[in-house]
Amino acid sequence: MPKALDQIVCLMLDITLWTGRKKLELTDLKNVERSQIPPDKLASLGSKRVVDPDKLKIFNTLKKRAERACKAVGARLLGGYAIPESRLNDLVDELEGIRAEFDAAQQDFIQSYDNAVEEWVQLNPEWAVSIRSAADDVSKIKRQLSYSYQAFKIEELGATFAPAAQKGLQEVVGGLSSQLLHEISQQARDAWDQSYAGKDEVGQKALRPLAAMADKLEGLSFVDGRVATMAQNIRDCLKAMPKSGAVSGQDFNAVAGVLSMLMDPRNVIRQPSKDWSLPKAPPLKEKEESDLFGAAAKDTKEDRSPQVTIEPVQETVSESTSVCSW
């Protein structure tokens, strides 16, 4: 997929958090002897908090926002995200805005850290010695509470290198279209569960996830010829929706049909021009999804491309007269 590589920037998020937890020691436990607990090879004592965990929630929130920003425009690749070159500058602007919030929150927390420890002691006075003895130095916390990212281009090795050295990258990049379909199917499933399941009408807000999916597909349309068609058909369906008020009746059925079909990417792979105006395809069961996508469907944190074979597009998909057709 050399042409795809030319249009991709790999972006790696490097955001680390300080958990506020320290290893629980035997000396922290009152009236407990070593003989009363299992050996280290069998079990550990766990951890203890040295500050109120609520004071650290902001950092996890900001990390998740950065991850969502990357997922909105890119697909998982090599432990990071494959970002279309055309979307990189806007993404960087968003990530820099999150960085500013992260840095400000870090500074506020560092400045109030000693007070936060003492507040936690006041809430747990019987454990005061244990809490104070476990408190980290602020310089260590500052190092662990960090926000950064790296963006770089990926290039294939030249012909002078052994073919085996090039195989791994070719396989990973070759699976990018499958990874993209997997992520879109998960977004469609989330949208269905959150806004459509058990209903016969929805508000305008419920249409936003479809617009977001169309944006993502358009940006990565170069990875597979059918991706642009998918995005355009979502756009066509959204254009036919009312611009205000509830989405109900045939309009609801049309949108629900698109989501239902997106939840099962096999429909796109096998019949990209199929009429998607009715919700005919049920969501994949867990075993079916595992068979279709392999490990990627179970753990999207790991960069393993779903095991779906995408055949090269050999002909142009004909347009349909239906409003929401595929």
N, C-alpha and C positions, 0 to 999 in steps of 0.2 A: 504494500500500500504506500508506495513512495510519494504519490501526489498528496495523499492524506497527511503524511508526515510534514510536508512542506507548509501545510496550513494549520498545524497544531503547535501550541506551546505547552510544555508540561509544567504545571505549577504544583509545588510541594508546600503544604502548610506545615509550619514548625511552631506549634503553640504548646507550651508546657505549663502545667498547673501545679501549684503547691496545695496539697490535700489538707494540710492542717492535722494530719494524723502522724503518730509516732508509735513505734513498736511497744506493746504492753510488756512490761518486765514482771518477773516473779515478785520483785520487791514492791510492785504496785498493789499486789493482792494481799489483803489483810487476813491473817490467821490461816494462810495456806502454805503448806510445805511442798518442797520439790517432789517428794514421794507421792503426793496426792494428785499430780497432774501427769498426763501422758508424756512420753519422751518426745524430743524435738522432731525426730524422724517420723513420728506418727501424727503430731498435731502441733500447731503454734498457738500462742496465747492471743493472737489478734492484735488490735491496735487501740489507741486511745486518742481522743481529740484534745488539742491544746487551745483551740478557739471555737467559738460558735460557728458551726458550718454555714449558717445563713450569711455570714460576712464574706464567704468565698463564692457564693452562687453566681455573682455577677461575672466572674471569670469563665465559668463553664458556659454561661449564657452567651458570652461574646465569642467563645470558641465555636459553639454550635452555629452562631450567625455566620461566621466566616466559612464554615463547612457548607452551610446551605447556599451561600453566595456562589461558591465554586460548583456545587451540584446543579445549580440553576442553569448554568451555561455550559458545563463540561461533563465529561464522563470519566469514571475511574480509570486510571492508567498508571502502571508501575509504582503503585503506592501513593500516587498523587492524582492529578486531574488533567485530562486532555482538554485544553481550552482552545477554542477557535481564535486564531490571530485577530479576527475582526472584533472579538468581544473582550480581548485582554485589557485594553486601557480602561474601559468602564468597570471591569472587575477589580482592577488595581485601585481605582478611585474608591470603590466600596470597601475594599480591604483596608485601605489607608484610613478611612473613616472609623472603621472598627478598631484599628490599631490605636488611634487617638483616644478612644474611649477606654481601651484596655490599659494604656499607659497612665491615664488619669486615675483609673480605679486602682492600679498598682501603687501609685504614689500615695493615694489616700489611705490605702490599707497599711502600707509600710509606716506611714506617719502615726497611725493609730494602733499599731500592732501591740505595743506594750500595754496599752489600755484594754485592748481586746482580750489579752491573756488574763488580766486582772478581773475583767468582767466575767470571764468564764470561771475563774476561781470563785468569785462571789456566788455564782449560780451552783457551784459544786464544791463547797467549802471543805467537805470531808476528804477531797482528793487534791487539795491545794498543793501539797509537796510534789505529788506525782505530775501535776500539770506544769508547775513552774520549772521543774527539773528537765522536762522534755521540750521546753520552748526553744525554738531555733533562733539563731542569730539573724537579724534582719538582712544582712548581706547575702546569706544563703537563700532566704525567701525571695529576694529580689532576683537572684539568678534563676530560680526555679519558676517564677512567674514571668514567663517570657512569651513574646509574640513576634514571629517573623515568618517569612515565606520566601521561596526561591522560584524564579521562573526561568526556563531555559529551553532551548531547541533540542530536538532529538535528530540525530543523523545516522543513517545506516553505515556500517563499515564498508570500506572500499573492497575492490576485487582482490587486493593483495592479501586479505585475511582469509583464514579458513572458513568454508561455508558453515561449519558447525558453530562458529563464533557468532554468526549472523542469525542463526535459526531462532534463538529465543526471542529476540526483538521482533522478528517477522511474525512469529506466532501471536505475540501479545498484541501488536498493532493490528494484525489481521482479525483478531477477535473483538476489535473496538465496536463494530456495528452490533454485534451480539450483546455486548455490555450495555450499549446505549438502549437497545430494545428492552433489556432487563430492567434498567433504571426507569424507563418510561412506564413499563408495566407496573412497577411498584408505586410510582407516582399516581397512576390511574387507580390503583387499588386503595391507596390512602385517601384520594379524593372521594371515591365511592363510599368508603367506610365513614368518613367524616361528614359528608354532606348529602349523600343520595340514598343510602341504604334505608329501606323502610318508608320512603316518602314517595309522594306522587307530584310534588312541586318543590321548587327551590327558589332562592333569591338570586339576585345578580352576582353576589359574592361567590356563589358556587361555581360560576363560569371561569373564575380566575385561574384555577389549576389547569384547565384546558389551554388557556392562552399561554400559560407558563410552559406547558409541554410543547406547544407549537413553536415558541421562541427557542427552546433548547434544540428541537429537531432542525429548525432552520439553520441555526448556527453550525450544526454538525452534519449538515446535509451532504457534505462531500465524502463522508465515510461509506455511503451506500446510496445507490440511485433511487431507492424507494423511500428514503427518509424525507426527501423534499415533498414527495407526493403525500406522505402521511401528514406533514405539517400543513400543506395546502388544504387538505380535506378537513382538518380540524378548523382552520380559518374559515372555510366556506360554511361549515356548520355553525360557527359562532356568529357569522354575519347574518345568518337567517334567524337568530334569536331576537326576542324583543329587547329594546334598548333600556327599558325600565320595567319595574314591576316583577311579578312572579313569572317563573318559567314553568309551564304546566302543559298538560295535554300532549299533543303531538310533539311540541317543542321539547318537553321533558323526555319523551321517549327517544327522540333523536339524540339528545346529549347523553342520555343513559346508555344508548346503544353504542355510541362512540367509546365511552369509557369501558363498557363491558368488553368490547373487542380489543381495546388497548391492554386490558388486563391479561389477555392471552396473546402474546406476540406471534404464536403460530398462525394466527389468522392473517397477519401482515406478511409473514414469510411465504405462506402457501397461496394466499389469494389476496394480493394487495389491492385489487380493484373490486373486491366484494362489497355489496351494499351493507353499510354499517348503520343504517337508520333505525334498526330495531335491536333491542338488547337480547340477542340470541345465545351468546356464548357465556357460560357461567365462569366465575373465577377459577383458576387452577387450584386443585387440591394440593396439599403439601407434598405428597409423593410425586405427583405429576410435575410440580414445579422443580423438585429436586432432580428428577430425570431430565427435565428440559434444560435447566441452567447449571446443574452441577453445584459445586461449592459456592459459587458466587451468589446464588439465591439465598443461601443460608447465612453468609457473612460478607456483607458488602464492604466491611472494613478492610478485608484482604483483597488484594488486586488480582483476582482470578477471573478471567473472562468466562462468561456462561458458555456452555457447550451447545451452541446453536449454530448450525452451518448456514451461512448466507450465500446463496448462489449468486454469481454475477448477473446483473440485470441485462437481459438480451433484447428487450423490446420496450417501447414506451407504453405505459399504462393508459388505456383509453379513458376518457372522461365519462362520467355517468350523469344522467339527468336528475338523479336524486340529490336532494340538498346535502345529505350527509352520507356520501357513498365512498367506497374504497375499492 
